[in-house]
Amino acid sequence: MVNTCAVTGAFGYSGRRITERLLAAGNAVRTLTNSPRRPHPFGDQVQVFPYNFEPYGELVQSLEGVSVFYNTYWVRFNHRSFKHEEAVQNTMLLFRAAKEAGVRRVVHVSITNPSEDSPFEYFRGKACLERALRETGLSHAILRPAVFFGGEDILINNIAYLLRRYPVFAVAGSGTYRLQPIHVDDFADLAVAQGGLEGDSIIDTIGPETFTFTELVSMLNDILRTKRRIVHLPASAVTLGGKLLGAFLGDVLITREEVQGLMADLLCTSSAPVGTTALTSWARQNASALGQRYHSELARRRDRQSAYERL
């Protein structure tokens, strides 16, 4: 029996990896996307639906007949064109539509250490959505990644980009706050495996290595042989510098809330790793390509007809 699965953003980053695995396993796949004309490798294997949050009935129809719904939909920061609040409301509509359409199971991408009491809107929003999903009564797996790497990732690639091009790399505060990056392929493997299960679960989706932020930058600095000076500055100075450099690059490089979330140690947990690909080994293998081009979040959202740049 062929299962029909739905993946938000199947032509994007993590969604594309999930889609590759679902198709390889013989599933029928449809996607909900804002980028129906973005180049992708799937030909006519993926049925394409736009995000029809209005009218809501069309959203329900796009999920009818779906067995497992993989939800990667989110926004990284607030912008004049998109807001966290809007993403929360739209995701709640997705969950409601999945329930009405008779979806069997939802695999949902969250974040490490979400909390409805968090001072950070990103982490509050993710916590609200976890609760909303639980309240649907749908069978579900909630995956909580910290940081992705591999392929078209933003954070790791752009740290490497800055190391390649500027003589100094600024770290906010002590730099002792930690990250546990997971390779996007390891994440996709886990997501697809969870789609085939029944019980509810919440999984901290982290890789095998834990770095302080300074250790992460130093590791990339060594592997790339860039020999940049790493300096520690107040968070306010790093935020301002990031804003100015982002304006130069035509992107949002890093936000004040992202700096504060990092410094609050929210991208690290005490859970056992579920990923097996080490960032250190991967960076060595991809050193010649890593950071050669800047990966722009805003460019991806403005240009819905170009493929993501890959290493």
C-alpha positions in Angstrom: 0.0 0.0 0.0 1.4 3.4 -1.0 1.2 6.1 1.7 0.6 9.7 0.8 2.7 12.1 2.7 2.7 15.9 2.8 5.8 18.0 3.4 5.8 21.7 3.9 8.6 23.3 1.8 9.6 20.2 -0.1 11.8 22.3 -2.5 13.6 24.0 0.4 16.2 22.9 2.9 15.2 20.2 5.4 11.9 19.6 3.5 13.8 18.5 0.4 15.8 15.9 2.3 12.7 14.5 3.9 11.0 14.4 0.4 14.0 12.5 -1.1 13.7 9.8 1.5 9.9 9.5 1.3 10.0 9.1 -2.5 12.9 6.6 -2.3 10.7 4.5 0.0 7.8 4.5 -2.5 5.5 7.0 -0.9 3.4 9.5 -2.8 4.4 13.0 -1.8 2.6 16.4 -2.0 3.9 19.7 -0.8 2.5 22.9 0.6 4.8 25.7 -0.5 5.2 29.4 -1.2 7.8 28.5 -3.9 5.9 26.3 -6.4 8.3 27.3 -9.3 11.6 26.8 -7.3 13.8 24.3 -9.2 13.9 20.8 -7.7 15.0 17.3 -8.6 11.6 15.6 -8.3 10.0 16.2 -11.7 6.3 15.4 -11.5 6.7 13.1 -8.5 5.6 15.7 -6.1 2.1 17.2 -6.2 2.3 20.9 -5.5 -0.2 23.0 -3.4 0.2 26.6 -2.4 -0.2 27.6 1.2 -4.0 28.3 1.2 -4.4 29.7 4.7 -7.3 31.6 3.2 -9.7 30.2 2.1 -9.2 27.6 4.9 -11.3 25.0 3.1 -8.7 24.7 0.4 -6.0 24.1 3.0 -8.1 21.2 4.3 -8.5 19.8 0.8 -4.8 19.9 0.2 -4.3 17.5 3.1 -7.1 15.1 2.4 -5.9 11.6 1.9 -2.6 12.3 3.6 -1.3 9.8 6.1 1.7 11.6 7.5 2.2 15.4 7.5 5.8 16.7 7.9 5.7 20.3 9.1 8.9 22.4 8.6 7.0 25.7 8.2 8.4 28.6 10.2 10.2 32.0 10.0 13.6 32.7 11.6 13.0 36.3 12.5 10.5 39.1 12.3 10.5 41.2 9.2 8.2 43.6 7.5 7.2 40.8 5.1 6.7 38.1 7.7 6.3 37.8 11.5 6.6 35.1 14.1 3.1 35.8 15.2 1.8 35.1 11.7 3.8 31.9 11.5 2.3 30.7 14.7 -1.3 31.4 13.6 -0.6 29.8 10.2 0.9 26.7 11.8 -2.1 26.3 14.0 -4.3 26.4 10.9 -2.1 23.7 9.4 -2.6 21.5 12.5 -6.4 22.1 12.5 -6.6 21.3 8.8 -4.6 18.1 9.3 -7.1 17.1 12.0 -10.1 17.8 9.8 -8.5 16.1 6.8 -8.0 12.9 8.7 -4.2 12.9 8.8 -2.9 10.0 10.8 0.3 11.5 12.2 2.2 14.8 12.3 6.0 15.1 12.4 6.7 18.7 13.5 9.9 20.6 13.7 10.4 22.7 16.8 13.5 24.0 18.6 15.6 22.9 21.6 14.3 24.3 25.0 11.0 25.9 23.9 9.0 27.6 26.6 5.8 29.6 26.7 7.5 31.6 29.5 10.6 32.4 27.4 11.6 36.1 26.9 12.3 35.2 23.3 9.4 35.2 20.8 11.0 32.4 18.7 11.1 30.0 21.6 7.7 31.1 22.9 6.1 30.5 19.5 7.6 27.1 19.2 6.3 26.1 22.7 2.8 27.4 21.8 2.8 25.2 18.7 3.9 22.1 20.6 1.0 22.6 22.9 -1.4 23.3 20.0 -0.3 20.0 18.3 -0.8 18.0 21.5 -4.2 19.5 21.9 -5.3 18.2 18.5 -5.1 14.7 19.8 -3.2 13.7 16.6 -0.5 11.1 16.8 2.7 13.1 16.6 6.5 13.4 16.9 8.0 16.7 17.9 11.6 17.1 16.8 13.7 19.7 18.5 16.9 20.5 16.5 19.4 23.0 17.7 21.4 24.0 14.6 21.5 22.4 11.2 24.5 22.0 9.0 25.2 20.5 5.6 24.3 21.7 2.1 22.5 25.0 2.1 22.6 25.7 5.8 22.7 29.3 6.9 24.6 29.6 10.2 27.7 27.3 9.8 28.2 28.4 6.2 28.0 32.1 7.0 30.4 31.8 9.9 32.8 30.3 7.4 32.0 33.1 4.9 32.9 35.8 7.5 36.1 34.0 8.5 37.1 33.9 4.8 36.5 37.6 4.2 37.1 39.6 7.4 40.3 39.9 9.5 38.4 39.7 12.9 35.5 37.6 14.0 33.5 39.0 16.9 31.9 36.7 19.5 29.3 38.0 21.9 30.3 37.9 25.6 32.4 35.0 26.9 31.5 32.6 24.0 31.0 29.7 26.4 27.4 29.2 25.5 27.0 25.9 23.6 25.6 24.5 20.4 24.9 20.9 19.3 24.7 21.0 15.5 23.0 18.1 13.6 23.5 17.3 9.9 20.4 17.9 7.9 20.6 14.4 6.4 20.6 12.8 9.9 17.6 15.0 10.8 15.7 13.9 7.7 16.4 10.2 8.4 15.0 10.6 11.9 12.0 12.6 10.7 11.0 9.9 8.2 11.6 7.1 10.7 9.3 8.9 13.2 6.6 9.2 10.5 6.3 5.5 10.5 5.7 5.1 14.2 2.5 5.5 16.3 3.2 6.8 19.8 3.7 10.4 20.7 7.2 11.6 21.2 9.4 14.7 21.8 13.0 14.3 20.7 15.9 16.6 21.2 17.4 16.3 17.7 21.1 17.0 18.2 24.3 15.9 16.7 27.2 14.0 18.3 29.4 17.0 19.1 28.9 19.9 21.6 30.8 23.1 21.0 31.0 26.3 22.9 30.4 29.1 20.4 34.1 30.1 20.6 35.1 26.5 20.1 32.9 26.3 17.0 34.4 29.4 15.4 37.9 28.3 16.4 37.4 24.9 14.8 36.2 26.4 11.5 39.0 29.0 11.7 41.6 26.1 12.0 40.0 23.9 9.3 39.7 26.7 6.8 43.2 27.9 7.7 41.9 31.5 7.8 43.9 32.4 10.9 41.4 35.2 11.9 41.6 36.9 15.2 38.6 36.0 17.4 37.6 38.9 19.7 35.0 39.0 22.5 32.7 42.0 22.5 29.6 43.0 24.4 26.4 41.5 23.0 25.2 45.0 22.0 28.3 45.6 19.9 27.9 42.3 18.1 24.3 42.9 17.5 25.0 46.4 16.1 27.9 45.0 14.0 25.7 42.2 12.7 23.0 44.8 11.7 25.4 46.9 9.8 27.1 44.0 8.0 23.6 42.5 7.3 22.6 45.8 5.6 25.8 45.7 3.5 25.0 42.1 2.5 21.3 42.8 1.9 20.2 40.3 4.6 19.5 39.9 8.3 22.8 38.4 9.5 21.8 38.0 13.1 19.2 39.5 15.4 19.4 40.8 18.9 17.1 38.0 20.0 19.3 35.4 18.3 22.4 36.7 20.1 20.5 36.6 23.4 19.1 33.1 22.8 22.6 31.8 22.0 24.0 33.4 25.2 21.1 31.9 27.2 22.5 28.5 26.2 19.2 27.5 24.6 20.8 25.5 21.7 22.1 22.8 24.0 20.4 20.0 26.0 21.5 17.2 28.2 19.9 14.6 25.9 21.8 11.8 24.1 22.7 12.7 20.5 20.5 11.2 17.7 22.7 12.4 14.8 25.9 10.5 13.9 27.6 13.0 11.5 30.2 15.1 13.2 30.5 18.7 12.1 34.2 18.6 12.6 34.7 15.7 10.1 32.1 17.2 7.7 33.8 20.6 7.7 37.2 19.0 6.9 35.7 17.1 4.0 34.0 20.2 2.6 36.5 22.8 3.6 37.3 23.9 0.0 33.6 24.9 -0.6 32.4 25.9 2.9 31.8 29.6 3.1 32.8 30.4 -0.4 29.4 32.1 -1.0 27.1 33.9 1.4 23.7 32.2 2.0 21.1 34.9 2.4 17.8 34.2 4.2 16.1 37.2 2.7 17.2 36.4 -0.9 15.6 32.9 -0.6 12.4 34.5 0.5 12.4 37.2 -2.2 13.5 34.9 -5.1 11.0 32.0 -5.1 12.2 30.8 -8.5 15.9 30.0 -7.9 17.3 26.9 -6.3 19.2 27.2 -3.0 22.9 27.5 -3.4 24.7 24.3 -2.4 28.2 23.5 -1.3 
